[in-house]
Amino acid sequence: MKKKELFRGAMMAAFLAVALASIIGSPAACAQQETAAAGGSAPVAVWHYLGAALGLGMIVIGAGLGIGKLAAAAGEGIARQPAAAAQISGAVNLPLFLLEGVAILGEVFVLLIVLMR
């Protein structure tokens, strides 16, 4: 039960990181446009990149934790029952691919936030 809670927490942290990056980045982008129109400097624009960097870091950490826990559980199961190695690795592939896909989507969203400011 503890592994499931850790995995759920890592995925929630990754989701919250993307949300945090978009929340921090949006006002900074608007402030930068308003300040640039007024002819001044925009010190708030740094928050946009800081939020994206924090979000990307949390996404990568969350995906790494989830993939590591999944691979450790699969390795432990194969060590206990070597005869079921094909079935265990087959059952692990789909969640592993889905987790990797969520991480890639999160990275794409963070890059879009940075590039579409």
Buried (B, 14 or more C-beta within 10 A) or exposed (E): EEEEEEBEEBBEBBBBBBEBBBEBBBEBBEBBEEBEEEEEEBEBBEBBBBBBEBBBEBBBBBBEBBBEBBEEBBEEBBEEEEEEEEEBBEEBEEBBEEBEEBBEEBBEBBEEBBEEB
